[in-house]
C-alpha cells in the first residue's frame, strides 16, 4: 500500500522483515564494491572483536529504504535525508525487522519526518530518522 501526503499522520507504522543469508552478503559486496574482510572473510573476521563475520551495516539499513519505497509512505516517496546510528552487529542468519514510524507530517512542503529503526529479535541494531518527500493525491 502507498500513501499520499494527505493520508499520513504521526504514529503510523510499517515494517519489512528479512533473514540475511550468505548470498545477501556476497551480492551486496558485489553491488556496493564493499569487500571489507569483516563481511566476506571468516578467517580475518574471527580475529576481530566481533569474533566472526558481520553483515554490512548499509545492507541492514537498506531494508529501511524498502519500507519507505514500498509501504510507508510507499510508491513515489523520495528520500531527502537519512541519519543512522549502528548500535549492534548483524550476522548471517539474523532476521532483521526494519520499522518506520511517522513522527511529523509537513503537509505544506509535502514532507514527512520518520523514525527509522532496525531490530533483531528484541534488540535495536540501528536507530535513525529520515526526511522524505511524499506526493500529493492527484486532483
C-alpha positions, 0 to 999 in steps of 0.5 A, spaced: 500 500 500 502 507 498 500 513 501 499 520 499 501 526 503 494 527 505 493 520 508 499 520 513 499 522 520 504 521 526 504 514 529 503 510 523 507 504 522 510 499 517 515 494 517 519 489 512 522 483 515 528 479 512 533 473 514 540 475 511 543 469 508 550 468 505 548 470 498 545 477 501 552 478 503 556 476 497 551 480 492 551 486 496 559 486 496 558 485 489 553 491 488 556 496 493 564 494 491 564 493 499 569 487 500 571 489 507 574 482 510 569 483 516 563 481 511 566 476 506 572 473 510 571 468 516 578 467 517 580 475 518 573 476 521 574 471 527 580 475 529 576 481 530 572 483 536 566 481 533 569 474 533 566 472 526 563 475 520 558 481 520 553 483 515 554 490 512 551 495 516 548 499 509 545 492 507 541 492 514 539 499 513 537 498 506 531 494 508 529 501 511 529 504 504 524 498 502 519 500 507 519 507 505 519 505 497 514 500 498 509 501 504 510 507 508 509 512 505 510 507 499 510 508 491 513 515 489 516 517 496 523 520 495 528 520 500 531 527 502 535 525 508 537 519 512 541 519 519 543 512 522 546 510 528 549 502 528 548 500 535 549 492 534 552 487 529 548 483 524 550 476 522 548 471 517 542 468 519 539 474 523 532 476 521 532 483 521 525 487 522 526 494 519 520 499 522 518 506 520 514 510 524 511 517 522 513 522 527 511 529 523 507 530 517 509 537 513 503 537 509 505 544 506 512 542 503 509 535 502 514 532 507 514 527 512 519 526 518 520 518 520 523 514 525 527 509 522 529 503 526 532 496 525 531 490 530 533 483 531 529 479 535 528 484 541 534 488 540 535 495 536 541 494 531 540 501 528 536 507 530 535 513 525 530 518 522 529 520 515 526 526 511 522 524 505 518 527 500 511 524 499 506 526 493 500 529 493 493 525 491 492 527 484 486 532 483 
